[in-house]
Each structure stands twice: as C-alpha cells, then as structure tokens.
Amino acid sequence: MDFSQHFPAPLTFADSDKSPLSIRAKALVFVDERSRQLRERAEVLAGNGLPLLILGETGTGKELLARYIHRHSERGGLFVAVSCAAISPQWGEAELFGHAAGAHVGSGSSRAGWFGSANGGTLYLDEIADLSRPLQSKLLSALETREVYRVGASQALPVDVRLVAASSIDLSRAVAAGTFDERLYAYLCDGQLLFPALRQRVGDILPLAEYFLGIHALRLGLAIPSISAAAQAVLEAHRWPGNTRELENVIHFALLLAGESEIEPEHLELPGVA
C-alpha cells in the first residue's frame, strides 16, 4: 500500500533511525481539521522570530512541530533540541550558557553551551518546567538581554537565539504553585500553540497508522498489509494516552503478529479488543 496514494506525506526526520532519542513521536501529519489549523497558526508564527510555547501531551509530536517552525522561519542557524529533564542540576548553567576554560576541574577548554550552539538559530527546550527556578531566571535574563555569561567568564557574549519551549503540563498552574517563574511564563505567552492529543485528531490516526505500517514492513522485508475496516474502527475509537508513540508501537506489534495478512482487531492488542 503506497502511503502517497491515500494521504499527504507525513512530516518526519530524513532518517528516522538516526532521529534524536528525545523524539517520542516519529511522524506528524496535518490531515485532521484541528491539525490543519495548528499548521496554519504555526506557519504564521514561524516568521516573526518571537519566542514560542508549545503545550501538549507527551508523545504528540511537539519537537517535530518545533522543527517544522524552524524550517519555515528565516533563521539560518541550527535547530538545537534540549531535554530540560536531562540537564544536570549541578552543571545546568554551564550546559545552557557554556563555560570558560578552567572554569571547573577538568575543563581544559571552553565550551559554547546550548545557547552558543543555537546562535543564529532556534533553541528548543523540551519540558521547560523541569528547569530549576534559578536556571529559569537566568534563562529569562539571557533571552531579554540577548547575551550570556559563560561560567567562569567575566565578559558577556552576544547571542541571537529564538526560544521554542514545550511543556506537557499547565504552566499557569506551575506558576500558581510557585515552581515556574511568572516572568518567564509571561515572556512565553505571546506565542502559544496548543497541540491537540491524538484522540482529538481522529483524522490523523489512519494516515499515521499506514505510515508506520509502511516503514516497519519495509524494515522487516514484508509486503505492506492492509488494515481491515474493523481494525480501522478500533484504531479510531481508542483513546491513545501515549499518543503517536503508542500508535507506532501498536502498529509495529500488529505487523509482527499479522505478517503479510490483513491486520484485524485481534492483531492490535488494545484493551477491550477480543
């Protein structure tokens, strides 16, 4: 089954096997009406250079959307993706802003940091609420002044970085709870994109299912099987708490069970399916 004969081509990485490990959703389509509205708003916001905040559940494809925005912007620098959950509490400032040579034991040379790497481009911070409060304040300062101080350096360096942040939690509640900087939240609020969950974009489910079926069949050396009408109905009715990543896993496993036979509901291994 040729994906292009049924639905528009999805947004993916050029080589999904080499995509960043942070990516939970490996493909994104804009078939459902809510997805098309999201794409239109993203394209409008892409060119203005202002900071953006993408809100949505884990596994929806927030980083793919951020890369789509960078691709449609006029910024010639790199797209640099950082998981805030992976930033070391001890060395977080050096990771974000860089450090001078000799700033700490073992630092024989200077390091640009994530801001330096993204200079002229886009810095994507996934799960920005996972940053410590001190780092949130320093991040805001760097964004407002457009300069950073590397750890151990006495002179600021100018930077031109567009921030695209993402969160799977309601940041307004985090502000109310005192765990997220109110000023940083206000800085991000001018450009918000709400990424609907997959269950809210039912029109995207079958296009994504066919795409994942095609790529996994190719890797396994199998002919691409069809998905029965009954199985399609099951896919569209499922709630998909894990969003696109869960859908890919279900389709991959169904292919292993069905082989080149038509995929039926029993191959999907979903709750409530006999």
N, C-alpha and C positions, 0 to 999 in steps of 0.2 A: 504493500500500500504506500503510495507516494504522498507524503505529507502535503506537498505543494498543491496536490490536486483537490484537497479538501479545505485547508485553512491557510491563512497567511503564515509565512515563515516566522518562527519564534525568535526572540532576542536571546542569544546565547553567547558563550565565550567561543573564540575561534577554535580552541582545543579544550573541550570540557574536561578531559583527563588531567589537564595542567592548570585548571582554574584554581584560584586560591582556596585553601582549606576552609576559610571562613564562610564560603558561599554555601548556603543550605539549599537555596533554590537555583537549579542549574539552567532554567529556561523561563522566559516570560513572554506571554502573548497578550495582544490587545484585541481580542475578539468580542468579549462581553462589552455591553454598553458602558458599564462602570469603568472598565479598563480603558476604553477609548477616551472617556472623559479624563481619566488620570493621565494618559499620554498627552492629551491636548494641553492640560494645565502644566505638565512637566516641560513641554516644549516652549510654552510661553515664559516660564520661569528660568529656563536654561540660559537664555541670553542676557539676563540682567546682571549677572555677577554677584548677586546678593546671597547671603547665607541661606541655607535651606534646612528644614527639618522634615524628615520622612517618618511618619508614625504608622506602625502596622505590626501585626503578629509575627512571631518568629517563623521563618520559612516561606514568607510571602514573595520575597524577591526584592527586598529594599536595596541591597547593594547593586543588583542588576539595574534597577531603576536609577540609582545614583550614577552608574557608569553610562547609562543612556543619556542622562542630563549632561554629564561632562562631554560626551561625544557631540552633543548638539549645542554646546557652548562655543565661545570663541577663544577659549583658553588653550594655549599651545603646550603647556607643561603637562606633567604626569598626573595620572589619577592614582592616588596613594590611599589604600584602604587599611584601616587600623581597627582592631577589636579592642575596645576600651577595657573589656574584661580581662584581656591578656597583658595589659600594661602593669608593670611591676610597681607596687606602692613605694618601694624604696628608690627605684630609678626612673620613676614616671616622668619627672621633669626633664631628665636627660634624654629619654626616649622621644618625647614630644619636641623639645626645643634644641636638642643637641648638647654637646659638651666640648669644652676646650681641651687641648692636650694636657695631660697631667691633672685633670680635674678630680680624679679619684684613682685609687690604686688599680693599676692595670690599664689605665687609659693613656697609652703612649702617643696616640694621635687623636686629632679632633674628630668629631662626628657631627654631621649636619642635623640629625634628628628628622622626625617625620615632617616638621614644618619646612625644613630645608629641602627635603626630597620633593615636596609638593609645591615648591616655589614656582609661581607662574601657572600652576595647575589647580587641582582640586584635592582637598584632604577630606576623606570620608571617615567619620568616626562612628563606628557601629556601637550601639548601646551606650550612648554618651552618658547616661545616668550612672554608669559604673565607675566613672571618674571620681576620684576623691574630691571633696569640697575645695581644698587648697588648689588642686590642679584645675578645677573648674574656673576659679578666679583668675589663675594665671593664663588659662586659655583665653578667657574673655579679654584680658589686658592685651595679649598678643594680637588678637583679632581687631581690637579697637585702635591700637596704636600702629598696627601693621609693622611691628618689629618684635624681635625676640632676643632674649639674653641667653646665650648658651651657658650651661652650668660651668662655673669656673672662669667665665669671661667677664670683663669689666665694661665692654662696649656692646651696645645693641646692634643687631643686624637687621636691615630692612627685609621684609618678606611680602610677597604678593600671593596670598593663599585664599582660595574660596573654600569655605567650610560647608560640607553637606553632612549633617548629623542624622542619626537614626536612633529610634527607640521603640521597644515593644511595650513600654509602659506609658501610662498617662503622666507626662512631665508636670502638668499643673498640680497633680496630687503629690508628686515628689517635692515640688516647691512648697506646698502647704505643710508637708511633713518635715520640711527643713533639710532634706537630703539633696536638693538640687538648687543651684544658685538662681535666685529670682532674676537677677540682671542678665545672666546668660540665657535664661528662658525667654526673656523679653527680646534679646538680641536675635534669637532664632525664630521668633513668632511671625515675623513679616512674611516669610515664605514657608508655609506648611503644606505638606502633601499627605493626605490620609490614604494609605494603601489598603484597600478592602481585603478581607480574608478570602481565601479561595471559595468558601461556601457562599460568599456574597457575589461571586463572579462565576456563576454556573456556566455561562457561555464559554469560559476559558478551560473548563475541565476536560472535555473531549479533545480539543486541539492539543493540550499538553499531554494527555494520555497517549495519543497517536504519535506525538513526537518522541516521547520516552520509549514507546514500543519500538519505534524505528531504530533509535540509536542502540538500544540494548540487543535487538535482534541482529543488527549489523555486527556488534562485538562478539556475539555468540555464533555467528555464521549461519543464522537461521533465516528462512523466508519470513517476511513480516506477516503475522496472522491478523485476521480481522477481529474486531470486538463485537460480539453479538449485541442485538438490541436490548436484551435483558441485562447484560453486563453494563451497557451504556447507562441504562436507567439506574442501576445500583451505584455507579460512579457518580452520577449527578445528584443522587439522593444523600450520599454520605456527607458528614459534617466536616471532614478534613481538619481536625485540630492541629495536625502538623503541616497543613497547607501543601505547597508544591513539593516540598521534600518528601512528605508522606506519600503523595500521589506517585512520585517516581519509584519509591520503594515498593509500593503495592503493584505497580505495573511490571517492574522488574521480576518480582517473585511470581506473578501470574504467568509471565512468559516462561519462566523456568518450569512451572507446572504443566503448562499447556503445550510447550514446544511450538510446533507449527500448526497446531489445531486452533480452531476459533476459540477465542477467550470467552469463557462463560462465567456467570456469577460465582460458581464454586471455586474458580481459579483465583479470585480476588482476595480471599481470606479476610474479609471485612466482617465486623460484628453484625450479627443478625442475618448473615447470609448462610444458608444451609449448604 
